[in-house]
């Protein structure tokens, strides 16, 4: 999810997406610990998406 996509969402949608991506990240991390993922770069991409969403939520709280 790109920053431009994140900025278009409202706070409720961001919270929903944050929960969704955190769950996806946890599931992939556990799956990677058991058997290596075919594409481990997915972990990094999802982690960065979670950070983007958290940053957007924090910025909106401060405004």
Backbone torsions as a table, in degrees:
resi	resn	phi	psi	omega
1	UNK	NA	124.8	-177.8
2	UNK	-84.5	162.0	-179.2
3	UNK	-60.3	-36.4	179.3
4	UNK	-64.3	-34.9	177.5
5	UNK	-70.9	-38.6	-179.6
6	UNK	-65.5	-40.8	-176.3
7	UNK	-68.6	-20.2	179.9
8	UNK	-81.2	-16.0	-176.4
9	UNK	-85.3	151.5	175.5
10	UNK	-86.4	177.0	-173.4
11	UNK	-62.6	-40.7	-179.6
12	UNK	-66.0	-42.8	178.3
13	UNK	-64.0	-38.1	178.4
14	UNK	-63.8	-41.7	179.0
15	UNK	-63.3	-42.2	178.1
16	UNK	-63.3	-45.8	179.4
17	UNK	-63.5	-38.1	179.6
18	UNK	-60.8	-47.4	178.5
19	UNK	-61.8	-41.6	-179.6
20	UNK	-62.3	-47.5	-178.2
21	UNK	-71.6	-33.5	176.7
22	UNK	-65.5	-39.6	177.6
23	UNK	-65.9	-43.7	179.3
24	UNK	-61.5	-41.1	179.5
25	UNK	-63.8	-44.7	179.3
26	UNK	-62.1	-44.4	179.6
27	UNK	-62.1	-44.5	179.4
28	UNK	-66.1	-37.3	-179.6
29	UNK	-64.6	-42.7	178.1
30	UNK	-66.2	-43.2	179.2
31	UNK	-62.9	-36.0	179.9
32	UNK	-70.4	-31.5	179.1
33	UNK	-70.6	-34.1	-178.8
34	UNK	-77.7	-56.0	176.1
35	UNK	-135.2	134.9	-177.7
36	UNK	-56.9	139.1	179.3
37	UNK	-72.2	152.1	177.6
38	UNK	-67.4	-35.7	179.8
39	UNK	-129.7	86.7	-176.9
40	UNK	-69.0	-9.7	177.2
41	UNK	-67.2	-20.0	176.4
42	UNK	-56.4	-40.0	-179.5
43	UNK	-58.8	-46.7	-178.6
44	UNK	-64.8	-42.0	-179.0
45	UNK	-63.2	-43.7	-180.0
46	UNK	-68.6	-39.3	178.3
47	UNK	-61.7	-40.1	178.9
48	UNK	-69.3	-35.7	177.3
49	UNK	-64.5	-42.5	177.4
50	UNK	-60.2	-42.6	179.5
51	UNK	-64.2	-40.5	178.3
52	UNK	-61.5	-43.7	-178.7
53	UNK	-66.8	-43.7	179.1
54	UNK	-62.8	-39.6	178.2
55	UNK	-63.5	-43.7	179.3
56	UNK	-62.5	-41.8	179.2
57	UNK	-64.7	-41.8	-179.8
58	UNK	-64.9	-43.1	178.6
59	UNK	-61.1	-39.0	-179.5
60	UNK	-71.3	-32.3	177.7
61	UNK	-68.7	-34.9	-176.8
62	UNK	-77.5	-18.6	-178.5
63	UNK	-85.5	NA	NA
